[in-house]
Every structure is written in C-alpha cells, then in structure tokens.
Amino acid sequence: MIIELKNQVINGKQISKEEASILLHANLETLCKSANEIRAFFCKDAFDICTITNGKSGGCPENCKFCAQSAHYKEAQAKVYPLLNKEQIVKEAKYNADKGILRYSIVTSGRRLSKKEIDEICKSYKEIKNTCDISLCASHGLLDYEDFIKLKEAGVVRYHNNLETSRRYFPSVCTTHTYDEKIATIQAAQKAGMDVCSGGIIGMGKTMEDRLDMAFELRNLGVKSVPINILNPIEGTPFGKNAVLTDEEILRVTAIFRFILPDSALRLAGGRGLLTDKGKALFQSGSNAAISGDMLTTMGVTITEDMEMLAELNYRVERL
C-alpha cells in the first residue's frame, strides 16, 4: 500500500485523509524511503535554508502554552526587550547572507506589531533589500491586509504564521486568539501577493489525527513552506513537562507530511537540536528545508554544521 500510494502521488493524485491514515501503521523504513522518493521527484536535490532573528522578545499577552515569551508564564524567564533597531537587524542579515543563507526572517513577540512598529520595521526591511542578497520573510503576528501591502513594498516576499495544530486541538494550546484569526491572517498575506510559511508543533499532546488534519488544512490553503517544529519543553510553560518525542515518531510524521504535501518545502524548525543526528535522517525521509542557527528562545544547529551536512547528503542550496 505504501508503494501504491507513493506512485499515485508521483502521478499527480492527492491522497485522502483515509489513505494517509493507513500510513500511521506502515513499515517505517519503507515509508521514509518512499517519502524521500516523492521529495526527489517533485523538488529534485534542492534544499531551502533560512535563519530567524528574535526582533522583539517577551511580554506577549497571548497564552500559547508552548511559548516562553508569553507574559502568562513568568517562570519561563524569557528575555524581554522592544523592537531591535535597524542597525542591529541589518548587521545580522548581512552576516547570514555572507554565510550562504537564502532567507532571513525577523520574528517579533506579541499578538501583532502596532501600526507604528510596522512602519519602523519596514525601514529595516528596505535597508536589507538594498544591501543584502537574501530573501526576506517576516513573522509579526495577526496583521491585516494593509500591513501586508506595506511589508511587500518594503521587500518582504514571505509571511510566517503557524497554525500550530488542528482546529480541534487549537483551544487546548491557546485561548487568546482563534484558529480562524490565523487563517484570516494567512489569506490576507496571500491576497497581498505574498508567499506563506505555516506549519505547527508536534509533541504538544495532540494525536496523530490532529497532525493529519493540520497537514490537510495547509494543503487546502496552498501553503508551500511548512515548518515542522518539535516541542522543546521549556520549564515554566504549561507544556514544560511534556515528554520529548522519539526520533521514530518524528520520522513518521515528516514522511506522512511528504505524502500529503508532495511539492512543499518541509522545513525542520524549532527543536531540531533535540534529535540525535540533528535532522540527518529526516533529510532522507521527506524533509528538504530547515531553519538554521539558534531559535527564538532555545539553541539550534549552527549554519556551519548544516552546510556540512547538506554537502554530505548531496543537496543543492536553493530557494524553494
């Protein structure tokens, strides 16, 4: 059945949730090998690599249970500082461009940046666009269409807004904003002509069915860059005592996502440093993109380590 579904996907068929559910109990080795063949067929040997910077930290009024930057979880002790100035942001962008990074994103805490902060951050994006050979992404919360027009005019080509989980499980993760608000944000960015990067976090206690539902929602939204975050339980947050997922479960989720999202960039993101091989097996099981360097509040994998791994796996660094 794995081989049959693989061939159907390669021939252009979109698999159903019922078919994807079969893969939950399939032989893992065959599943991963087939997912990698789907990746190679649709995406060749291209690998998309990006970095993010924590442009504004802590004090967030939202109550996302995984996040150390929420003001609700003071024991997590995340750093708190306002929007970084243009000089700091541009300096970091230049550093990443010189290291061969393809995409650079400024990520800010809070429900959304204010209109004044949007105008301020756009100055940084314009400066980066004029001085660096790097694509610009942004993650500034639940913005509206007018904000996205400003960001696009400043040079931003892709907007990040994670669904995090399924619609069913989302209220167990956050109650200060809704799933529909996230979808409205994604659609507003698309309406403004921007690409979207959206995925979720595995390891928050949701079921495999929730993960499938999220993947199918992303397919319906036409999202082509899908971050797969692995929960890194942070002490002081409600999910701080969750068990870390096994490498085998992460491999299965990633491989199944490739069957559902055959031509997307499946981007290993937060929590990759928890993996014993830093993601090498996942890059041979359907994943073909990554966030490199440190994450927002946890350590990641260095750019140098990633570039060496990609060369070993015969990947070609290219925007997807």
Salt bridges, closest charged atoms under 4 A:
GLU19 OE1 - LYS13 NZ 2.81
GLU37 OE1 - LYS6 NZ 2.54
GLU37 OE2 - LYS33 NZ 2.69
ASP45 OD1 - ARG316 NH2 2.60
ASP48 OD2 - ARG103 NE 2.93
ASP48 OD2 - ARG158 NH1 3.85
ASP48 OD2 - ARG267 NH2 2.57
GLU62 OE1 - ARG111 NH1 3.40
GLU62 OE1 - HIS177 ND1 2.72
GLU117 OE2 - LYS56 NZ 2.97
ASP119 OD1 - LYS150 NZ 3.12
GLU120 OE1 - LYS123 NZ 3.64
ASP144 OD2 - ARG112 NH1 3.88
ASP144 OD2 - LYS115 NZ 2.93
GLU146 OE2 - LYS115 NZ 3.42
ASP147 OD2 - ARG112 NH1 2.89
ASP147 OD1 - LYS115 NZ 2.85
ASP180 OD1 - ARG167 NH2 2.93
GLU181 OE2 - ARG111 NH2 2.54
GLU209 OE2 - LYS17 NZ 2.85
ASP210 OD2 - ARG168 NH2 2.42
ASP213 OD1 - LYS17 NZ 2.71
GLU249 OE2 - ARG211 NH1 2.69
ASP263 OD1 - LYS224 NZ 2.96
ASP306 OD2 - ARG272 NH2 2.66
GLU312 OE2 - LYS280 NZ 2.46
GLU318 OE1 - ARG316 NH1 1.59
